[in-house]
Amino acid sequence: MDSPNCVNRQDIKQCSLARLGELVAPYLLDAFGTTGRANGTAFSPAEWQDVFLTAAREEMHTLDDVVSLGAPIFQDELSQVTPEARRALEDAITKDVLLTVVQELPAVEPFDYDTVNSYLRDLRGRFKTERGVSGRQVMFTIRSVLTGTLTGPCLVIVMILLGKARCLQRIRDWLASCSQ
Protein backbone atom coordinates (compact mmCIF):
# COMPACT_ATOMS: atom_id res chain seq x y z
CA MET A 1 0.00 0.00 0.00
CA ASP A 2 1.27 3.45 -0.87
CA SER A 3 2.19 5.93 1.78
CA PRO A 4 0.33 9.16 1.01
CA ASN A 5 3.51 11.23 1.05
CA CYS A 6 6.45 8.89 0.38
CA VAL A 7 8.67 11.33 2.26
CA ASN A 8 11.29 9.13 3.91
CA ARG A 9 13.33 6.13 2.85
CA GLN A 10 10.84 3.59 4.16
CA ASP A 11 7.90 5.35 2.48
CA ILE A 12 9.81 5.66 -0.78
CA LYS A 13 10.63 1.93 -0.82
CA GLN A 14 6.97 1.04 -0.25
CA CYS A 15 5.62 3.51 -2.79
CA SER A 16 4.36 2.11 -6.09
CA LEU A 17 6.41 3.11 -9.11
CA ALA A 18 3.44 5.04 -10.50
CA ARG A 19 3.08 7.08 -7.29
CA LEU A 20 6.83 7.58 -6.99
CA GLY A 21 6.90 8.80 -10.58
CA GLU A 22 4.23 11.38 -9.75
CA LEU A 23 6.12 12.53 -6.67
CA VAL A 24 9.55 12.90 -8.29
CA ALA A 25 8.30 14.38 -11.58
CA PRO A 26 8.50 18.01 -10.33
CA TYR A 27 12.11 17.46 -9.18
CA LEU A 28 13.13 15.91 -12.49
CA LEU A 29 11.34 18.52 -14.57
CA ASP A 30 12.91 21.34 -12.58
CA ALA A 31 16.43 19.89 -12.78
CA PHE A 32 16.45 18.34 -16.26
CA GLY A 33 13.35 19.56 -18.10
CA THR A 34 12.11 15.99 -18.56
CA THR A 35 11.15 12.88 -16.61
CA GLY A 36 12.86 10.40 -18.94
CA ARG A 37 15.62 9.77 -21.49
CA ALA A 38 14.42 6.67 -23.33
CA ASN A 39 15.69 7.79 -26.76
CA GLY A 40 18.64 5.67 -27.80
CA THR A 41 17.83 2.89 -25.35
CA ALA A 42 16.02 -0.43 -25.75
CA PHE A 43 13.12 0.89 -23.65
CA SER A 44 9.82 2.57 -24.30
CA PRO A 45 9.43 5.78 -22.26
CA ALA A 46 7.25 3.96 -19.69
CA GLU A 47 9.70 1.03 -19.39
CA TRP A 48 12.65 3.42 -19.10
CA GLN A 49 10.94 5.34 -16.29
CA ASP A 50 10.13 2.11 -14.43
CA VAL A 51 13.74 0.91 -14.65
CA PHE A 52 15.05 4.32 -13.56
CA LEU A 53 12.62 4.64 -10.65
CA THR A 54 13.28 1.08 -9.47
CA ALA A 55 17.02 1.75 -9.39
CA ALA A 56 16.70 5.22 -7.87
CA ARG A 57 14.27 4.04 -5.22
CA GLU A 58 16.93 1.68 -3.83
CA GLU A 59 19.32 4.61 -3.29
CA MET A 60 16.91 7.40 -2.31
CA HIS A 61 16.49 8.68 1.24
CA THR A 62 14.33 11.67 0.29
CA LEU A 63 12.49 12.66 -2.87
CA ASP A 64 15.03 15.29 -3.86
CA ASP A 65 17.74 12.60 -3.96
CA VAL A 66 16.32 11.72 -7.38
CA VAL A 67 18.13 14.75 -8.81
CA SER A 68 21.64 13.73 -7.74
CA LEU A 69 20.96 10.09 -8.62
CA GLY A 70 19.53 11.06 -11.99
CA ALA A 71 22.14 13.63 -12.98
CA PRO A 72 24.57 11.18 -14.61
CA ILE A 73 21.72 9.61 -16.54
CA PHE A 74 19.75 12.70 -17.56
CA GLN A 75 22.63 15.05 -18.38
CA ASP A 76 24.48 14.76 -21.67
CA GLU A 77 27.79 15.65 -20.02
CA LEU A 78 28.85 14.98 -16.47
CA SER A 79 28.63 18.11 -14.37
CA GLN A 80 31.01 16.84 -11.71
CA VAL A 81 33.39 14.00 -10.93
CA THR A 82 33.98 13.05 -7.31
CA PRO A 83 37.53 12.94 -5.95
CA GLU A 84 37.20 9.15 -5.52
CA ALA A 85 36.19 8.74 -9.15
CA ARG A 86 39.11 10.92 -10.26
CA ARG A 87 41.48 8.69 -8.30
CA ALA A 88 39.96 5.59 -9.90
CA LEU A 89 40.62 7.12 -13.32
CA GLU A 90 44.29 7.65 -12.44
CA ASP A 91 44.79 3.89 -12.26
CA ALA A 92 47.36 2.56 -14.74
CA ILE A 93 44.83 0.17 -16.28
CA THR A 94 42.15 2.82 -16.97
CA LYS A 95 43.02 3.53 -20.59
CA ASP A 96 43.28 -0.18 -21.47
CA VAL A 97 39.90 -0.92 -19.90
CA LEU A 98 38.20 1.96 -21.71
CA LEU A 99 39.83 1.23 -25.07
CA THR A 100 38.65 -2.37 -24.75
CA VAL A 101 35.10 -1.26 -23.95
CA VAL A 102 35.03 1.19 -26.88
CA GLN A 103 36.18 -1.59 -29.19
CA GLU A 104 33.83 -4.29 -27.90
CA LEU A 105 30.66 -2.53 -26.73
CA PRO A 106 29.29 -1.87 -30.25
CA ALA A 107 28.89 -5.66 -30.67
CA VAL A 108 26.96 -6.10 -27.41
CA GLU A 109 23.43 -6.89 -28.61
CA PRO A 110 20.77 -6.65 -27.51
CA PHE A 111 21.74 -3.82 -25.16
CA ASP A 112 19.65 -5.13 -22.28
CA TYR A 113 20.31 -6.12 -18.67
CA ASP A 114 21.28 -9.74 -19.28
CA THR A 115 23.57 -9.09 -22.24
CA VAL A 116 25.35 -6.08 -20.69
CA ASN A 117 25.73 -7.93 -17.39
CA SER A 118 27.22 -10.93 -19.20
CA TYR A 119 29.60 -8.67 -21.14
CA LEU A 120 30.83 -6.91 -17.98
CA ARG A 121 31.28 -10.23 -16.17
CA ASP A 122 33.34 -11.53 -19.10
CA LEU A 123 35.36 -8.30 -19.26
CA ARG A 124 36.18 -8.47 -15.54
CA GLY A 125 37.22 -12.10 -15.91
CA ARG A 126 39.50 -11.39 -18.87
CA PHE A 127 41.24 -8.49 -17.15
CA LYS A 128 41.73 -10.58 -14.02
CA THR A 129 43.06 -13.61 -15.91
CA GLU A 130 45.17 -11.81 -18.50
CA ARG A 131 46.41 -8.80 -16.51
CA GLY A 132 45.86 -9.53 -12.83
CA VAL A 133 43.44 -6.60 -12.51
CA SER A 134 40.60 -6.89 -10.02
CA GLY A 135 37.02 -6.81 -11.21
CA ARG A 136 36.50 -3.88 -8.88
CA GLN A 137 39.16 -1.83 -10.72
CA VAL A 138 37.52 -2.60 -14.06
CA MET A 139 34.05 -1.65 -12.83
CA PHE A 140 35.20 1.49 -10.98
CA THR A 141 36.91 2.69 -14.15
CA ILE A 142 33.79 2.28 -16.26
CA ARG A 143 31.48 3.68 -13.56
CA SER A 144 33.73 6.72 -13.03
CA VAL A 145 33.66 7.67 -16.70
CA LEU A 146 29.94 7.06 -17.11
CA THR A 147 28.68 8.61 -13.85
CA GLY A 148 31.48 10.64 -12.28
CA THR A 149 31.13 8.72 -9.03
CA LEU A 150 31.89 5.31 -7.54
CA THR A 151 28.46 4.97 -5.95
CA GLY A 152 24.91 4.79 -7.18
CA PRO A 153 22.64 2.35 -8.95
CA CYS A 154 23.97 -0.87 -10.45
CA LEU A 155 26.38 -0.15 -13.31
CA VAL A 156 24.47 -2.46 -15.66
CA ILE A 157 21.29 -0.46 -14.96
CA VAL A 158 23.15 2.81 -15.52
CA MET A 159 24.48 1.56 -18.85
CA ILE A 160 21.12 0.37 -20.17
CA LEU A 161 19.47 3.61 -19.05
CA LEU A 162 22.13 5.65 -20.82
CA GLY A 163 21.99 3.49 -23.93
CA LYS A 164 24.93 2.21 -25.90
CA ALA A 165 25.58 5.39 -27.91
CA ARG A 166 25.74 7.63 -24.83
CA CYS A 167 28.00 5.15 -23.01
CA LEU A 168 30.39 5.05 -25.95
CA GLN A 169 30.31 8.84 -26.33
CA ARG A 170 31.24 9.41 -22.68
CA ILE A 171 34.10 6.93 -22.89
CA ARG A 172 35.37 8.40 -26.17
CA ASP A 173 35.15 11.92 -24.73
CA TRP A 174 37.19 10.87 -21.70
CA LEU A 175 39.81 9.13 -23.88
CA ALA A 176 40.04 12.22 -26.11
CA SER A 177 40.51 14.48 -23.09
CA CYS A 178 43.39 12.29 -21.91
CA SER A 179 45.22 12.49 -25.21
CA GLN A 180 45.21 16.30 -25.27
Phi and psi restraints in degrees (value plus and minus 20) as a CYANA .aco file:
   2 ASP   PHI     -92.5   -52.5
   2 ASP   PSI     120.5   160.5
   3 SER   PHI     -95.9   -55.9
   3 SER   PSI     123.7   163.7
   4 PRO   PHI     -85.2   -45.2
   4 PRO   PSI     -46.4    -6.4
   5 ASN   PHI    -133.0   -93.0
   5 ASN   PSI     -48.0    -8.0
   6 CYS   PHI      29.8    69.8
   6 CYS   PSI      33.8    73.8
   7 VAL   PHI    -119.7   -79.7
   7 VAL   PSI     -37.7     2.3
   8 ASN   PHI    -144.2  -104.2
   8 ASN   PSI     155.5   195.5
   9 ARG   PHI     -74.6   -34.6
   9 ARG   PSI     -65.3   -25.3
  10 GLN   PHI     -84.2   -44.2
  10 GLN   PSI     -63.8   -23.8
  11 ASP   PHI     -82.5   -42.5
  11 ASP   PSI     -62.9   -22.9
  12 ILE   PHI     -81.0   -41.0
  12 ILE   PSI     -64.0   -24.0
  13 LYS   PHI     -84.9   -44.9
  13 LYS   PSI     -49.5    -9.5
  14 GLN   PHI    -110.8   -70.8
  14 GLN   PSI     -31.4     8.6
  15 CYS   PHI     -88.9   -48.9
  15 CYS   PSI     121.3   161.3
  16 SER   PHI     -87.4   -47.4
  16 SER   PSI     137.5   177.5
  17 LEU   PHI     -82.8   -42.8
  17 LEU   PSI     -57.2   -17.2
  18 ALA   PHI     -81.9   -41.9
  18 ALA   PSI     -66.6   -26.6
  19 ARG   PHI     -86.6   -46.6
  19 ARG   PSI     -62.8   -22.8
  20 LEU   PHI     -80.8   -40.8
  20 LEU   PSI     -61.1   -21.1
  21 GLY   PHI     -78.6   -38.6
  21 GLY   PSI     -61.7   -21.7
  22 GLU   PHI     -83.2   -43.2
  22 GLU   PSI     -61.3   -21.3
  23 LEU   PHI     -92.4   -52.4
  23 LEU   PSI     -54.9   -14.9
  24 VAL   PHI    -110.1   -70.1
  24 VAL   PSI     -34.0     6.0
  25 ALA   PHI     -71.7   -31.7
  25 ALA   PSI     -66.4   -26.4
  26 PRO   PHI     -81.2   -41.2
  26 PRO   PSI     -55.8   -15.8
  27 TYR   PHI     -86.6   -46.6
  27 TYR   PSI     -64.9   -24.9
  28 LEU   PHI     -87.4   -47.4
  28 LEU   PSI     -62.8   -22.8
  29 LEU   PHI     -83.4   -43.4
  29 LEU   PSI     -60.6   -20.6
  30 ASP   PHI     -86.3   -46.3
  30 ASP   PSI     -62.3   -22.3
  31 ALA   PHI    -100.9   -60.9
  31 ALA   PSI     -57.7   -17.7
  32 PHE   PHI    -145.2  -105.2
  32 PHE   PSI     -27.2    12.8
  33 GLY   PHI      56.6    96.6
  33 GLY   PSI     -11.8    28.2
  34 THR   PHI    -178.7  -138.7
  34 THR   PSI     144.8   184.8
  35 THR   PHI    -131.1   -91.1
  35 THR   PSI     -13.8    26.2
  36 GLY   PHI    -183.4  -143.4
  36 GLY   PSI     141.1   181.1
  37 ARG   PHI    -157.9  -117.9
  37 ARG   PSI      33.5    73.5
  38 ALA   PHI     -92.9   -52.9
  38 ALA   PSI     -42.0    -2.0
  39 ASN   PHI     -77.4   -37.4
  39 ASN   PSI     113.2   153.2
  40 GLY   PHI      63.9   103.9
  40 GLY   PSI     -13.7    26.3
  41 THR   PHI    -135.4   -95.4
  41 THR   PSI     155.4   195.4
  42 ALA   PHI    -103.7   -63.7
  42 ALA   PSI     -15.1    24.9
  43 PHE   PHI    -125.8   -85.8
  43 PHE   PSI     130.8   170.8
  44 SER   PHI     -94.0   -54.0
  44 SER   PSI     143.4   183.4
  45 PRO   PHI     -75.3   -35.3
  45 PRO   PSI     -60.7   -20.7
  46 ALA   PHI     -88.0   -48.0
  46 ALA   PSI     -61.2   -21.2
  47 GLU   PHI     -85.0   -45.0
  47 GLU   PSI     -63.0   -23.0
  48 TRP   PHI     -79.2   -39.2
  48 TRP   PSI     -66.6   -26.6
  49 GLN   PHI     -83.0   -43.0
  49 GLN   PSI     -59.9   -19.9
  50 ASP   PHI     -83.5   -43.5
  50 ASP   PSI     -62.4   -22.4
  51 VAL   PHI     -85.4   -45.4
  51 VAL   PSI     -65.5   -25.5
  52 PHE   PHI     -80.8   -40.8
  52 PHE   PSI     -69.5   -29.5
  53 LEU   PHI     -84.6   -44.6
  53 LEU   PSI     -57.3   -17.3
  54 THR   PHI     -82.3   -42.3
  54 THR   PSI     -64.6   -24.6
  55 ALA   PHI     -88.8   -48.8
  55 ALA   PSI     -64.8   -24.8
  56 ALA   PHI     -84.7   -44.7
  56 ALA   PSI     -59.7   -19.7
  57 ARG   PHI     -77.0   -37.0
  57 ARG   PSI     -55.4   -15.4
  58 GLU   PHI     -86.9   -46.9
  58 GLU   PSI     -44.6    -4.6
  59 GLU   PHI    -123.7   -83.7
  59 GLU   PSI     -37.6     2.4
  60 MET   PHI     -96.7   -56.7
  60 MET   PSI     119.7   159.7
  61 HIS   PHI    -127.5   -87.5
  61 HIS   PSI     -53.8   -13.8
  62 THR   PHI    -155.8  -115.8
  62 THR   PSI     145.7   185.7
  63 LEU   PHI     -82.3   -42.3
  63 LEU   PSI     -56.3   -16.3
  64 ASP   PHI     -91.7   -51.7
  64 ASP   PSI     -30.9     9.1
  65 ASP   PHI     -81.4   -41.4
  65 ASP   PSI     -42.1    -2.1
  66 VAL   PHI     -79.4   -39.4
  66 VAL   PSI     -48.3    -8.3
  67 VAL   PHI     -89.7   -49.7
  67 VAL   PSI     -69.9   -29.9
  68 SER   PHI     -88.1   -48.1
  68 SER   PSI     -56.1   -16.1
  69 LEU   PHI     -89.6   -49.6
  69 LEU   PSI     -54.0   -14.0
  70 GLY   PHI    -104.4   -64.4
  70 GLY   PSI     -39.7     0.3
  71 ALA   PHI     -71.3   -31.3
  71 ALA   PSI     -70.0   -30.0
  72 PRO   PHI     -84.4   -44.4
  72 PRO   PSI     -41.0    -1.0
  73 ILE   PHI    -113.5   -73.5
  73 ILE   PSI     -57.4   -17.4
  74 PHE   PHI    -102.8   -62.8
  74 PHE   PSI     -55.1   -15.1
  75 GLN   PHI    -101.0   -61.0
  75 GLN   PSI     124.2   164.2
  76 ASP   PHI     -91.0   -51.0
  76 ASP   PSI     -58.0   -18.0
  77 GLU   PHI    -141.8  -101.8
  77 GLU   PSI     126.6   166.6
  78 LEU   PHI     -88.1   -48.1
  78 LEU   PSI     112.0   152.0
  79 SER   PHI    -105.9   -65.9
  79 SER   PSI     -41.8    -1.8
  80 GLN   PHI    -176.4  -136.4
  80 GLN   PSI     134.8   174.8
  81 VAL   PHI    -147.0  -107.0
  81 VAL   PSI     107.0   147.0
  82 THR   PHI     -89.0   -49.0
  82 THR   PSI     136.8   176.8
  83 PRO   PHI     -77.2   -37.2
  83 PRO   PSI     -56.9   -16.9
  84 GLU   PHI     -85.7   -45.7
  84 GLU   PSI     -59.7   -19.7
  85 ALA   PHI     -87.8   -47.8
  85 ALA   PSI     -58.8   -18.8
  86 ARG   PHI     -80.1   -40.1
  86 ARG   PSI     -62.8   -22.8
  87 ARG   PHI     -83.3   -43.3
  87 ARG   PSI     -60.4   -20.4
  88 ALA   PHI     -81.6   -41.6
  88 ALA   PSI     -53.8   -13.8
  89 LEU   PHI     -99.4   -59.4
  89 LEU   PSI     -28.2    11.8
  90 GLU   PHI    -107.2   -67.2
  90 GLU   PSI     -25.0    15.0
  91 ASP   PHI     -81.2   -41.2
  91 ASP   PSI     123.7   163.7
  92 ALA   PHI     -81.3   -41.3
  92 ALA   PSI     -46.5    -6.5
  93 ILE   PHI    -107.3   -67.3
  93 ILE   PSI     -28.6    11.4
  94 THR   PHI     -71.7   -31.7
  94 THR   PSI     -72.8   -32.8
  95 LYS   PHI     -82.8   -42.8
  95 LYS   PSI     -60.5   -20.5
  96 ASP   PHI     -83.1   -43.1
  96 ASP   PSI     -63.2   -23.2
  97 VAL   PHI     -80.2   -40.2
  97 VAL   PSI     -69.2   -29.2
  98 LEU   PHI     -89.6   -49.6
  98 LEU   PSI     -56.6   -16.6
  99 LEU   PHI     -84.2   -44.2
  99 LEU   PSI     -58.2   -18.2
 100 THR   PHI     -84.2   -44.2
 100 THR   PSI     -65.0   -25.0
 101 VAL   PHI     -82.9   -42.9
 101 VAL   PSI     -64.7   -24.7
 102 VAL   PHI     -80.5   -40.5
 102 VAL   PSI     -56.7   -16.7
 103 GLN   PHI     -94.0   -54.0
 103 GLN   PSI     -58.7   -18.7
 104 GLU   PHI    -115.4   -75.4
 104 GLU   PSI     -49.7    -9.7
 105 LEU   PHI     -80.1   -40.1
 105 LEU   PSI     -54.8   -14.8
 106 PRO   PHI     -76.3   -36.3
 106 PRO   PSI     -47.8    -7.8
 107 ALA   PHI    -105.9   -65.9
 107 ALA   PSI     -26.1    13.9
 108 VAL   PHI     -96.0   -56.0
 108 VAL   PSI      87.0   127.0
 109 GLU   PHI    -161.2  -121.2
 109 GLU   PSI     122.8   162.8
 110 PRO   PHI     -88.5   -48.5
 110 PRO   PSI     138.0   178.0
 111 PHE   PHI    -107.5   -67.5
 111 PHE   PSI      50.0    90.0
 112 ASP   PHI    -142.8  -102.8
 112 ASP   PSI     158.4   198.4
 113 TYR   PHI     -75.8   -35.8
 113 TYR   PSI     -72.5   -32.5
 114 ASP   PHI     -83.2   -43.2
 114 ASP   PSI     -63.1   -23.1
 115 THR   PHI     -90.9   -50.9
 115 THR   PSI     -63.1   -23.1
 116 VAL   PHI     -86.8   -46.8
 116 VAL   PSI     -61.7   -21.7
 117 ASN   PHI     -80.0   -40.0
 117 ASN   PSI     -64.7   -24.7
 118 SER   PHI     -82.2   -42.2
 118 SER   PSI     -63.6   -23.6
 119 TYR   PHI     -80.7   -40.7
 119 TYR   PSI     -67.4   -27.4
 120 LEU   PHI     -84.9   -44.9
 120 LEU   PSI     -57.6   -17.6
 121 ARG   PHI     -83.1   -43.1
 121 ARG   PSI     -64.0   -24.0
 122 ASP   PHI     -84.1   -44.1
 122 ASP   PSI     -63.2   -23.2
 123 LEU   PHI     -79.8   -39.8
 123 LEU   PSI     -67.7   -27.7
 124 ARG   PHI     -78.2   -38.2
 124 ARG   PSI     -65.3   -25.3
 125 GLY   PHI     -82.1   -42.1
 125 GLY   PSI     -62.5   -22.5
 126 ARG   PHI     -84.9   -44.9
 126 ARG   PSI     -63.9   -23.9
 127 PHE   PHI     -86.7   -46.7
 127 PHE   PSI     -53.6   -13.6
 128 LYS   PHI     -89.5   -49.5
 128 LYS   PSI     -67.4   -27.4
 129 THR   PHI     -88.4   -48.4
 129 THR   PSI     -66.8   -26.8
 130 GLU   PHI    -104.7   -64.7
 130 GLU   PSI     -46.4    -6.4
 131 ARG   PHI    -151.1  -111.1
 131 ARG   PSI     -21.9    18.1
 132 GLY   PHI      49.4    89.4
 132 GLY   PSI       4.5    44.5
 133 VAL   PHI    -115.7   -75.7
 133 VAL   PSI     114.6   154.6
 134 SER   PHI     -89.3   -49.3
 134 SER   PSI     131.7   171.7
 135 GLY   PHI     -79.5   -39.5
 135 GLY   PSI     -54.3   -14.3
 136 ARG   PHI     -81.8   -41.8
 136 ARG   PSI     -62.8   -22.8
 137 GLN   PHI     -81.5   -41.5
 137 GLN   PSI     -62.6   -22.6
 138 VAL   PHI     -82.2   -42.2
 138 VAL   PSI     -68.8   -28.8
 139 MET   PHI     -88.0   -48.0
 139 MET   PSI     -60.3   -20.3
 140 PHE   PHI     -83.2   -43.2
 140 PHE   PSI     -56.8   -16.8
 141 THR   PHI     -81.5   -41.5
 141 THR   PSI     -70.9   -30.9
 142 ILE   PHI     -84.7   -44.7
 142 ILE   PSI     -66.2   -26.2
 143 ARG   PHI     -80.0   -40.0
 143 ARG   PSI     -62.2   -22.2
 144 SER   PHI     -81.2   -41.2
 144 SER   PSI     -62.0   -22.0
 145 VAL   PHI     -92.1   -52.1
 145 VAL   PSI     -57.3   -17.3
 146 LEU   PHI    -100.4   -60.4
 146 LEU   PSI     -51.7   -11.7
 147 THR   PHI    -142.1  -102.1
 147 THR   PSI     -37.8     2.2
 148 GLY   PHI      58.8    98.8
 148 GLY   PSI      -9.2    30.8
 149 THR   PHI    -170.0  -130.0
 149 THR   PSI     142.6   182.6
 150 LEU   PHI    -116.0   -76.0
 150 LEU   PSI     -24.1    15.9
 151 THR   PHI    -138.7   -98.7
 151 THR   PSI     147.5   187.5
 152 GLY   PHI     107.3   147.3
 152 GLY   PSI    -189.3  -149.3
 153 PRO   PHI     -79.2   -39.2
 153 PRO   PSI     140.4   180.4
 154 CYS   PHI     -65.1   -25.1
 154 CYS   PSI     114.0   154.0
 155 LEU   PHI     -79.2   -39.2
 155 LEU   PSI     -58.3   -18.3
 156 VAL   PHI     -79.9   -39.9
 156 VAL   PSI     -64.3   -24.3
 157 ILE   PHI     -82.4   -42.4
 157 ILE   PSI     -64.5   -24.5
 158 VAL   PHI     -77.3   -37.3
 158 VAL   PSI     -66.1   -26.1
 159 MET   PHI     -83.8   -43.8
 159 MET   PSI     -63.7   -23.7
 160 ILE   PHI     -93.1   -53.1
 160 ILE   PSI     -46.8    -6.8
 161 LEU   PHI     -92.6   -52.6
 161 LEU   PSI     -56.3   -16.3
 162 LEU   PHI     -90.6   -50.6
 162 LEU   PSI     -57.6   -17.6
 163 GLY   PHI      69.0   109.0
 163 GLY   PSI     134.4   174.4
 164 LYS   PHI     -79.3   -39.3
 164 LYS   PSI     -65.6   -25.6
 165 ALA   PHI     -82.1   -42.1
 165 ALA   PSI     -62.8   -22.8
 166 ARG   PHI     -89.6   -49.6
 166 ARG   PSI     -56.4   -16.4
 167 CYS   PHI     -80.8   -40.8
 167 CYS   PSI     -70.0   -30.0
 168 LEU   PHI     -82.4   -42.4
 168 LEU   PSI     -59.6   -19.6
 169 GLN   PHI     -82.9   -42.9
 169 GLN   PSI     -64.2   -24.2
 170 ARG   PHI     -83.4   -43.4
 170 ARG   PSI     -60.2   -20.2
 171 ILE   PHI     -88.0   -48.0
 171 ILE   PSI     -64.7   -24.7
 172 ARG   PHI     -81.8   -41.8
 172 ARG   PSI     -60.8   -20.8
 173 ASP   PHI     -81.8   -41.8
 173 ASP   PSI     -62.2   -22.2
 174 TRP   PHI     -85.8   -45.8
 174 TRP   PSI     -63.9   -23.9
 175 LEU   PHI     -81.6   -41.6
 175 LEU   PSI     -61.1   -21.1
 176 ALA   PHI     -84.7   -44.7
 176 ALA   PSI     -58.9   -18.9
 177 SER   PHI     -87.2   -47.2
 177 SER   PSI     -46.9    -6.9
 178 CYS   PHI     -98.1   -58.1
 178 CYS   PSI     -45.5    -5.5
 179 SER   PHI    -110.5   -70.5
 179 SER   PSI     -18.9    21.1
